[in-house]
Amino acid sequence: MIDIEQGPVFSTHHFVTTNGSYMLYLAAHHLVVDLQSCFVVVNDLESVLANNPPRRSGPSVTYRKYIQDQQLH
């Protein structure tokens, strides 16, 4: 359960379905994760699962790019 006062505010659960598929459940309170952050996390996870981890020394999205994207909406 997500609890903004006592934590946690982000939670994960890894499980195997009845048909043998692996699933990763991610839950986060909207106060700590926005849509752009979700895209970054999902894209990074997809890269890692494809055995192609992201290689960067800086943030996935620069603050300038984030602001530009926000101004479009």
C-alpha positions in Angstrom: 0.0 0.0 0.0 1.2 3.5 -0.9 1.3 5.9 2.1 2.5 9.4 1.5 3.0 10.1 5.2 4.7 7.0 6.4 6.0 5.5 3.1 6.6 3.8 0.9 5.7 6.2 -1.9 7.0 3.7 -4.6 6.6 0.0 -4.6 7.4 -2.9 -6.9 6.4 -6.6 -7.0 7.9 -9.3 -9.2 5.8 -12.4 -9.9 5.2 -15.3 -12.2 1.7 -15.7 -13.7 -0.1 -19.0 -13.9 1.1 -19.4 -17.6 4.7 -18.9 -16.6 5.1 -15.2 -17.7 7.2 -12.9 -15.6 5.6 -9.7 -14.5 6.9 -6.6 -12.8 4.3 -4.4 -11.0 5.3 -0.8 -10.3 3.2 1.5 -8.2 4.0 5.1 -7.3 2.1 7.9 -5.7 1.5 10.8 -8.2 3.2 13.2 -5.9 6.6 11.5 -6.5 6.3 10.4 -10.2 5.0 12.3 -13.2 4.2 11.0 -16.6 7.7 11.9 -18.0 9.4 10.1 -15.2 7.3 7.0 -15.9 8.4 7.0 -19.5 12.0 7.3 -18.5 11.7 4.3 -16.0 9.8 2.2 -18.5 12.2 2.9 -21.4 15.2 2.2 -19.2 13.7 -1.1 -18.0 12.9 -2.1 -21.6 16.6 -1.4 -22.5 17.9 -3.5 -19.6 15.5 -6.4 -20.4 16.7 -6.3 -24.0 20.2 -6.7 -22.7 21.1 -3.2 -23.9 21.4 -1.1 -20.7 21.2 2.7 -21.2 24.7 4.3 -21.2 24.7 7.9 -20.1 26.6 10.0 -17.7 23.7 12.5 -17.3 20.0 12.4 -16.9 17.8 10.6 -19.4 15.9 13.8 -20.1 17.4 17.2 -19.6 15.5 19.8 -17.7 15.4 22.0 -20.8 13.8 19.2 -22.8 11.4 18.5 -20.0 10.2 22.1 -20.0 9.9 22.2 -23.8 7.8 19.1 -23.7 5.6 20.6 -21.0 5.0 23.7 -23.0 3.6 21.6 -25.8 0.7 20.4 -23.6 
